[in-house]
């Protein structure tokens, strides 16, 4: 607990420095030629967390709105002007967590086989999560993005593999009229003393992940009617595994090892009509280890249809076939068909939403039968209101129907302005086969760029455990 409090004090002090600078320079949220309105919505911030949107560009505001959202008309400081010249944006969030559960059987609640499972108890545990994202421009064509997440928790029944991780992502972008290039390096570090042993595919013995690194190249090139999309990923997993000694099965010998894989996905598109393209695709996974047990190749093609009908509606469709070539895949899954359809609609009264459907099927040569692999239907609807406040209030609901993978889920969420820049967010998720969760978040905005919040999230994993997480956090944009 002392480690958490010290780390929390350091990170909060750093954030408070930026907070004081923001307070002393009231014009930090003002742009010379554009005006921004902060809005609330669902957004996948770094590392997959569902958080608030920091900025949504809603066009030029009226003069009255400018007066409302501009903090002042003072001259901007030189350091801020230099920051805008390079389009620097910092997003930072820190939260202190407290975890409780009613689980009684410790060994069943720890992910994988952990020698320390029996020493983990059901008492409340503290945790800390710090997230930061820095984006900026080097020139008109080049930009960069840095994301980092540090997570620490006292060992508990949280359904996690590791309780001390550092996840870092570095990206460099090149964007030109016909070219898009992304170079990215990812590194996730696991503290061995805080990481459980797991059963990994292709590895005989229980393994403990220590570090995962990957180098990514993503290229999109437009040649007119022809276009190319190439994605490549080289991954390295560093891990330890234990082997029981032959003379005494109660004693183990620890070994250090590495696992390498490379992934390449290439598509070549040809535009045959407005909104319509045909494409050929090749996917190749190379298991770079000595036995190459999991080598795999997919060859196929299909067509895409993408039509933005007007400012308020759009429709997308994709049909593709691919042939699996791998010793580890059953024969009935050699020939695969994927059909995707999505319709989006936005109305003038603040209502928007979409409907999407994905079907996956396979064909067996021996039986000449088509088998359904999975169906997934998603329906989302959102109603935005009270847009005159600092953040929009909204009501969001949706359902995902995916019976083959036990993935059927329904949810409803409401973000509501209460008073004096205080907002509440209520979320309910219900899964027929997995869990039900309830969450309540109260957030107070000091200004459009800084907020403090408290959140409570209760989850019932059917016939397994019930757990509760309390978060105390703050979000800063500077």
N, C-alpha and C positions, 0 to 999 in steps of 0.2 A: 504493500500500500504506500510505503514511503517513496518508492521509486516512481509510482504514478503521480503522487502529489508534487514531487520535485520536477518531473518532466512537464506536468500540466502548468506549473508556475512559470517555467522558462518559456514555454510556447505562448502562454497567455500574455506574458510581458512583452514578447516580440510583437504579438498582434496589437497590444495596447499602444505601442509606439506608433504603429500605422494609424490606429484610431485617433490618437492625439493630433497627428499631423493632419488627418482628415478634418478634425474639428476646428483646428486653427486656420485652415485654408478652406473656407466654406465653399469656394468655387471649384473644388476638385471634381464635383460631379457634373460640371457644365462643359459642354462642347461648343467650339467656336461657331460652327455652322449647322450642327445637328442637335436635336433634343431627344433625349431618351426617356421612355416611360418604363418603369420597372413593373413586371407582371409576374403572376404566380402561375405555374403550370407544372406538368411532369416533365422531367428532363433527366437523361442519363449523364450525370456528371462523371468524373473520373472513377474507373474501377467498378462501374455498374451500379452504384448506389442511386436510388431515386430521390432526387433533391429538387430544390427550387431553381428555376431559370434565373440567372443573374441579369441578363439583358434580353429584351425582345424589341427589335426595331419596328416601330409602328408608324413610321413616316413622320413628316413635319407636323408639329402641333400648332394649334392656333395661338394667337398672341396671349389670350387669357391663360391657356395651358402653359405657355412658356413662363409666364410670371409665377404660376403655381409650382412648377417643377424646378425652376432655376433657384439654387440656394442663394445666390447674390449676383451682383453685377460688378464685383471687384475684379481687378486685373489678375490674370492667372499667374501663378509663380513660374519662374523659369524652369524649375525641375519638372513641373507637370507638363509644360510645353514640350520639353525634350522627351518626356515619356510618351506623349501623344505622337510625336514625330516618328517614333518607332512602334507605335500602336501597342504599347505594353499594357497587359491586363493581368492582374493577379487575383486569383480566387483562392480563398483559404477558409478551411472549416476545421474546428476542433470540438471534440465531444468527450465527456466523461460518462462511462457506462456502468450500470450496476445490474448484475444478472442473478436471478433466482430461479429455482425449479423445484418441483415436487418429486423428481425422479428418486427412486430408492435403490435400484440396481446399478451400481457405478460401472461395472464392467461392460454393460450393454449400452451405456450412454456415451462412451468414448469412441470416436471415429477410429476404426482399425483396431489392431492389437497393441495395446500399450502396457508396458511393464508397470507403469505407475497408476494404472486405472483404479486399483483398489484404494489408493491413497487420496483420490479425489472425492470430496464430499459434497453434500448438497447445500452447504451454507452459501450465503450471498457472496458474489465475487465482483471486484472492480475491474474495469477495463478502460482503455484510452485509444482514441482514433484521431489521427491528424491527417488531413488531406490538403494538398496544395497544387494549384495549376498556374503556370506562367505561360502566356502566349505573347508573341511579338513578331514584328516584321524586320527583316534585314534589308530588303529592297522591295520593289513592286512585285517581283516574281518570287522571292524567297521569304519564307516565314518559318517559325519554329514553335514547338510546344513542349513543355516540360511538366510531367505529372508525377506526383509522389504521394504515397499513402503509407503511414506507419501505424501499425496496429499492435497493441499489447493488452493482454488480459491475464489475470490470475487463472490458473487452470481450473476449469469448471465443466459443466455439462453442456456448454455451448457446442453445437454441432459443427465443429471446426476441426481441421487437421492440425493447425499450428496456432499457438497463442502469442507468438512474437514474430512479426513479419515486416519487411520493408519492400514495398513494390515501387519500382522506378520505371518511367517510360520517357524516352527522349525521341522526339520526332523532328525531322527537317522536311519542309514542303517546297516544291517548285511548281508554280501554277502559271501557265501561259494560255493563250487562246485555244490552242489545240493540244496542249500537253499538261498532264498532271503526274507528278512524281512524289512519292513519299518514301523516305528512308527512316526506319525506326529501330531503336534498340530497347528491349525490355529486360528487366532483371528483377526477379523476386527472390529475396533472401529469407530463409527460415532459420531461426535460432534452434540448433539441435536440442538444447535442453528443454525447449518448449514445444517440441514437435513430436507427434505420435508416429508410430510405425503403421504402414498400410500395406495392402496387397495390390501391387501394380500389375497390369497386364504385361505378359512377356517376361516377368521377373519371378523366379521360383520362390524366393524367400521374402519375408517381411522386410519392407524398405522404409527408410526415413529420409524424406526429401530435405536437402540442404540449400540448394540454389537452382533456380531455373532461369536460363538466359535464352534470348532469341533475337535474331536479326531479320528484319522484314524489308522487303522491297515491293512497292506497289506502283505500277506504271499504267497510265491510260493515255493512249495516243489516237488522235483523230486524223484520218487521211481523207476526209470527205465522206464518200459513201462507205468506205472501209474504216473500221476502228478496232483497236487492240486493247485488251485489258489483261495484264499479267500480275499475279500475286505470288510472291515467293517468301518462304519462311524457313530459316535454319534454327533448330532448337537444340539446346544442350541441357540435360538434367543431371545434376550432381547429387548423389545420394549415398547412404550407407545401408548395408544389409547385414543380417546376422545369420550365421550357420551353426546349427547344433554340433557339438563335438561328438565323434562317433563313440568314444569310450564313455561319455557321460552326456546324456541328452538334456540334463538340467543346466549345463554350461554352454555358453555360446561364444563364437568367435566373430568379431566385427570386421567387415571389409568395406573399403571405399571403392566406388565405381561411378561410371558415367554412362549416360544413354543419349544417343544422337539421332535426330530425325531431320529430314528436309521435306518440305511441302511446296509444290508448284501447281498453280491453277491458272491456265491460260485460255482466253476466249477471243475468237476473231469474229467480229460482227460485220454484216453487210446490210445496208439500208435498201430495202426493195420498194418501199412506199412511205408516204408520210406516216409517222408514228409506228412503223413496222420494220423490224429487223430480224434477220435469220443469223444464227451463229453456230460455230463449231467449238467444242470444248475438249480440253485435255487436262486431267488432274493426275498428278503423280506424287505418291508418298514413297520416299526412300528410307527404309530402316537402315541407317548407316552402321548398325552394329554388326558383329561378325557373322551371326546366323541369318540376318535379314529376314526374320520370320514374318514381319508385318509389311512387306512391300506391297504396294497396291497401285493400280492404274485405272482411271476411268476415261473412256472415250465416248463422245456423244455429240449432241447438238439439239437445236430447237429453234423457237422463234419467240420474240418479245414484242408486245404491243404496249405503248405508253402514250396516252392521249390526254392532255390537259384541255378539257372541253371548253372551259371558260374560267373566269376568276374564282368560281365557286365549286367546281366539280372536276374530277379526274378519274380515269380508269386505267388500270394496268393489268396485263395478262402475260403469262409465260407458260410455255409447254416445252418440256425437254425430255430427251431420252439419253441414257448413258449405260454403257456396258462395264460392269465391274470385272476386273482381272486381278485376282488374288487367290492364293492358296488357302487363305483363312476365311473366305466367304463361301457360304453354301451355294450350290449350283442354282437353286431356285431364285437366288437374288442376283444372278448375273445380269439380267436385263431389267432395267428400272425406268419407270415413267413418273415424272413429277409435273403436276398441273397447279398453277397458282393464279388467283384472281383477286383483285382489290379495287373497291370503289370508294372514293372519298367525296364528301359533300360538306359544304359550308353554307349556312343560311345567314340572312341579314339580321336576324333577331338574336344573334349570339349563340346559336346552336350549330354544332359541327360534329362530325363523326366519320366512321368508315366501317366497311364490312370486307373481310378477307377470308379466302378459303384456299386450303392447300391439301392436295391429295397425292399420296405416294403409293405406287403400286409396283409390282414386279411380275415378270413372266417366266414360267418354268418350261424349258424346252422339252423335258422328258414327258410331262403330263399335258403340255399345251394349255395350261391354265394360267389365268391372271389372278394374282393374289393381292388383296388390299393390305398394305403395310400400315398406313395410318391416314386418318382424316383430321384436319384441324380447321375449325371455324372460329373466327374472332369477330366480335361486334363491339365497337366503342362508340359512346355518345357523350358529348360535353356541352354544358350550358354555362356561358360566362355572363356575369352581371356585376353591378356595382363598380363599373369601370372608372368612375370618377375618383376613387380612392387611390392611394399609393400603389396598391396591388389589386388585381382583379379578384373578385370572388368567383368561384365556379363550382359546379356539380358535375362529377365525372363518374360514369358507370361503364361496365363492360363484362363480357363473358367470353371465355375460351373453352371450346368443346373439343376435347382430344381424348376419346375413351381408350384407344389402343395403348397409349402411354400413361394412362391414369393421370392425365394432365388437365382434366376438366376443372375450370376455376371461374368463379364469379367475384366481382368486386364492386364497391361503390366508395367514392371519396368526395368529400366536400371541403373546400377552402372558403372560410367565411371571415369577412371583416367584422370585428367586434366594436372597438372604439379606440381612438387615439393611437392609430398605427399598430394595434394588436390584432393578430389573426389566429384563428383556430383551424386545424386540419384534422378531420376525422376520416379514418380509412378502415373498411371491413373487407376481408378476403375470406372466401369460403371455397374449399376444395372438397369434393365428394369423397375422395380416397385418401387424402394426405393430411390436411390440417384446416383449422379455422383460426384467423388472427384478427385482432382489434388493436387499433392504435389511435392515440390522441396526441396532437402536437399544438402547443401554444407558443407563438413567436412574436416578439416585440422588435420592431424596426426603429433603431435610433435615427436612421435616415435611409435613403434609398440604397446605400451600399453596406450597411452594417446592421446586424440583428443578433439577438440572443433568444434561445429557445429551449424548451423542455419537452420531452416526448416520452410517452409510455407505450410499450408494445407488448401485448399479451398473445401467446400462441399456444394452441392446443393441438399437439401431434397425437392423433387418435391412437389410443391403446399403447402409447409409448411414454409420453411425458407432457407436462404442461410447464411453460416457462414464461418469465416476465423480464423485460429489459426496460430500464429507465435511462434516458439520455439527458445530459445537460450540455448544451453546446452553444457555439457562436459561429457566425458566418461573416466574412469580410471580403469586400471587393475593393481593390485600390489600383 
